[in-house]
Amino acid sequence: MKKYIAFLLFICISLSLSARTVTDVWNRTVEIPDNVERIAALGSMGPRMAAYLDAIDMLVGAEDSDIGTESARYDYSPVYHDTMSTLPSVGRGGGSGENNAYAEELIMLQPDVIIAGFSSDACEELERQTGIPVVSIRYRTQGFIDEGFYRSLRIFAEVIGKEERCEEILSYIDSCKADLDRRTADIADEEKPRAYTGAVTFNGRHGFAFTYVNFPPFDAVNAYNVADVLLQKQTGAAAAAAEATGTAYIGNDGFEVDPEMIITWDPDIIFLDPGNMDIVNEEYRSNPEYFRLLKAVRDGEVYTMPSTNSAGPNITYLLMNAYYAGKVLFPERFSDIDFRAKSSEIMEMMLGEDFFGQMEAEGLYYGKITIGGDR
């Protein structure tokens, strides 16, 4: 009997030594195996961060949104769709933060850890359903690739042992951020063109008057975003709560503005999501005189700005859009940047492959655009 008890104690000690704890974005302490080899990456930013960390081969399954049609709306899809489409389905996918995982399938597949862009309650629920540890990396950008992203990616990397790759990515992002800021930091506000971004994709598709405060590409190049006069109103409470609690920022940077306010702002340059131009063009047909009141429309200073949001922000596209914003708003400061070559560099660094042509073919293109007309 004593030998049996000693054996059980040995097993318990061995198991305890083979486990470790991590703290997720909600400050939840989660016990995970010391050696993680098999994971499920779910929800907002889950599969995307797995792709950035070159960890797709660790996935035991994929979500329906990744198993279905290949789509450049997800920056990792052109590179990894062929692999992910062959995996078992483990959830619906999307960026809601809710628990839309398939618990029974996860129990059958038995990943070592589930890494999810879920709310705290959703993580707790999924953990109860499966008995598998769930670590949240939920992230919504506030400004241009803020510290929240760094924290989330580092948590993911810590769980799966990809710290070296993580720091390589973050070092590259740091270099891009420093370069973008260096080119524009000394420009006085009164010397900057007044910029507006409309028809942004934020929790769905929207028309001309749906805009963004803390718009990441603008923030990256210190642009004059006319909508930022509403910054405190839109994000103040959420930003303060995140800072006070040390948890993830979940705010509302995208919002519908009064169309008459845009007339008052009268921006010099307008950027629109090309994926929502059907909505904008219909608005133009209904009220062309409204658009003719805008200086940027009259002067032909309307440009595309492909959406970066699809179940979380595509960091690859955020970097590309920042350089594009710089080229348009401050051409003299970015005259040495070949945008096509820079885009290739960013894609290959983040995901190992250049898929610029596929982006354009699927409507995520860059260039001037005519409201009420064709591309």
N, C-alpha and C positions, 0 to 999 in steps of 0.2 A: 504493500500500500504506500509506504514511504517513497519507494522508487517511482511509483505512478504519479504521486503528487509532485515529486521533484521533476519528473518529465514534463508535467503540465506547466510547472513554473518556468522551465526552460523554454517551452514553446511560447508562453506569454511574453517572456523577456525578449526572445528572438523577434517576435512580431512587433513589440514596441520599439525595438532598435531599428526595424526596417521601415518605420514611418517617420514622417516629418510634418511640420505645419507650415502653411502659408497664409497670408492675410490678403483678402481680396479687396476690390474697390469699395465695398460696403463695410470694410473693417471687420468682416467675418473671419474668424480663425478656422481654417479647414485642415483637417488631418488627411494627408495623402500618402501613398506609398513612397518610399525613399527613391525607388527606381521606377519612373513612369515610362512605359513603352507604347501603350495603346490609349488613345484619347478619343473623345467625341468633342467637336468644336461646334457650338450651336449659337444661333441668334445673331444679334447685331455685333459685327466685328469678329465673331468667333472663327469662321472659316477664313476670313480675310487675313487675320493675324497669323493663323496657321500657315497661310501661303507666304506671307512676308518672312516668317521664320524658317521657311523651307522645311515644313513639318507635315506636309500633306500625306506623306507616306505613313504617318503615325495614326491617321484617322481610321476608325473601325467602321464608320458609316458617314453618310452625307445627308443634308436636308433636301427636301423636295425642290426647293428653289435652285439648288445647284445640280441636282440630278437631271432636271428637265432641260429645256433648250439653252444652249450656250449663249451668253449675253455679255457684251462689253459694259453693260451697266454695272456689273461687278468686275472690278479691274483684274481680279485673279481668274475669272472664268475663261478668257481666251487661252490662258496658259494651262489651266488644270481641269477644264471641264471633262476631257476624255478620261482622266483618271477618276474624278469624283462621280461621274455618271455611272460607273460600274459598281459603286459601293451600295450597301444596304441603306434603306431610308431610315433615318432616326429622328426626323422632325419636319415640320412644315417650312421653317425658315422665316426670315423677315426681321424687322428691327423694332418690334413693338415692346420688347422687354418682358413680355409675358412668357409663361411656360407653355410652349407649343411643341415640346419634344414628345417622342413616342416612347413612353416609359417601358413598355413590354419589350420592344426591340432592343432598347439599351440594356435591359436586364439579360437578354439572351446573348448579346455581344460582349458584355462585361468589360468595358473600357476601364483602365486604371483610374481615370479621372474624367469628369465632364467639365469642360471649360465653356462658359456661356455668357453671352451678352444679355443677361437677364437681370430683372430687379432682385432685390434681396429676398423678398417673399417668394418669388418664382423659383429662385435657387433652393430655398428651404423646402419648398413643395416637391421639386424634382428629386432632391436628396431623399426625402421620405418615401417617395414612390419607388425609387430604384435601389436604395441602400448604397449608392455610389457617391463618393465625394463630388461636390459641385463647387467650382470656383468661378466667381463672376469677374469678367473683364469689361463690363458695360462701359461704353464711352460715347459721348456726344461732344463734338468739337465746340469749343468756345474760342473764337478767334482762329489763328493759324497754327494748327498742329500744336496745341498747348501741352502743358505738363500732364494733363489727364491722359493723353495718349501715351506719353512716355511711361507713366505708371502702369497703365493697362498692359502694354507690350512687355514690360519687364516682369510683371506678375506671370503672364503667359510663359515667358521664357524661363522663369524660375521653376515653374511647374514641370516643364518638359526638358530642362537641361540645355536650353539653346541660348544661354546668356551671351556667348561670343557673337553669334549671328545678330542678336538683338542690339548689342552695342555698335556693331558695324552699321546697321540700319540707322540707328539714332545719331551716330556720328555723321553719317551722310546728310541726314535731315538738318542737323545743326549747321553743316557747311552751307547748305542751300539757304537756310534762314539768315545766316550771317551775310551771305552774298546779296540776297534780296534787300536786306535792311541797309547794308553799306551803300548801295547804289542810290537810295532814296531818303535816307534819314535826315539829310541836311536841307531838304526842300521845304520851304515855308508853306503853310497851308494856303496863303493867298496866291501862291504861284502854281498850285496844283489844279488840274482840271477837276471839276465837280462830277463825281461818278455815281451812277445808280445801277443796281442790278435788279432785274425784274423777272417775272415768270419763273421763279426759282422752284426747284423740286424739293419739297420739305414735307414729309408725311403725305406725299401724293403730288399730283401735277396741279399747276396753278397758272393764272393769267398774269397780265402785265403788272398789276398793282400788288402782287405778292412779292415781298422783298426780304431783306436780311440785314440785321445789325450784326456787328462783329463779323462781317463777311470775310472768310479766310483769305481769299486771294487779294482783297483790298488791304487787309491788315498786314499781310506779308510785305507789301511794298509801300506801306505808310500812306495809302491813298486817302483821298477826301471822299468818304462815303456819306452822301447827303442824308441817308436814313439813320446815321448814327446819332442824330439829335434825339432819337427815341431809345437810345441804348439802355439807359437806366430803367426806363419804364418796362422794357421788354425782358431784361435779364437780371436786374438788380437783386431781386429776392432770391432767385435760384443760385446766382453766383455767391451771394453772401452765405446762404445755407451750406453750400458745398465747402466753402472755405472754413466755416465755423465747425463743421462736423468732420472734415477731412475725408469726405466721401465723394463719389462721382458727381459731376455736374450734369444735371438733367434739366435744362432750361428750354426756353422757346425763342430761339434766335430768328426763326422765320415767322412772318406774320403778314396779314393783309393791311395795307395802308390806304387811307382815303385817297382816291385818285386825284382829287384837287390839290392835295399836298404835293404831289409830284410836279404839278404845274407850277406851284409856288417855288419849289426847289429848282426847277428848270435846269436839270443837269447838262453838262457839256458833252458827256459821253455816257452811253447806255450799253449795258451788257444784258443779254437775254439767253435763257436756256434754249438751245435749238430744239430740244425734245418737246417743248411746250409752245412752239410757234404756231401750231394749228389753233390753239386757244387764243393767242394774241392776234392772229390774223382775223379771226372771227370777231374779236372785239373791235378791231380796226374797221371792218366792214359795217359794223353797227354804229360806229361813231368816229369817222375819219377826222373830223374837225378837232376832236380832242387831241389826237396824236400830232396834228399839224401845229398845235400850240407849243410843242416842245422843240427847243433849239437843237438838241441832238438829232432829232428826227429830220428836221429841215436841213441840217448840215450834213446828213448822211453819216453821222458818227454813232452808229449802232452796230454792235459786235456780238458775236456768239460767246457764250461761256458755258461749256458743257457741264451738266450736273455732276456733282461729286457724291451725291447721297443715294445710296441704295443699300438698305439694311446696314446703315452706318456710313461714315465717310470713306470714300476711296482715297487713301493718302497719296497714291500715285497721281491721281487727277488733281488733287489739291496742289501738289508741287508744280505740275504742268500749268495749271490755271494761274498760279501766282506769277510764273515767268511770262505767261501770255498777257496778264494784266499789266505787268511792267513794260512789256514791248509796246502796248497800245497807249498807256497813260503817260509813260516817260520814255519815248523812243530814243532820245539822245543818250539816256543813261543805260539803255540796253542794246545799243547799236552793235556791240560785239557778240551778242547772243544770237546764235542760229537756233530758232525755236524748235525746228524739227530735230536737229541733232541733240538739243538739250532734252527733248521729250524721250528720245531713244535712250539716252543715258539714264534718265530717271526710271523708265520701265525696266531696263536691264538690271539696274541696281536693286529695285524693289521686288521684282518678280522673275528676273532672269531671261526676259524675252521682250522684244519690241513688237507691239501689236497695234501701232498707230493706224495702220491702214484699216484694220478691223473696226477701230473706234469710228473712223470717218464713215465707213460703209454702213454702220449702224446709227448714224445720225449724230454722233458726238464729235462734231467738227468745229474748226476754228476759222474765223474770218468775218468780214463785214456782212451785214444782213439788212434786208429792206422789209420793214414792217408793212404788211398788206401785200407783199409780193412773194417771189420765189426766193430760193437761197441767194 
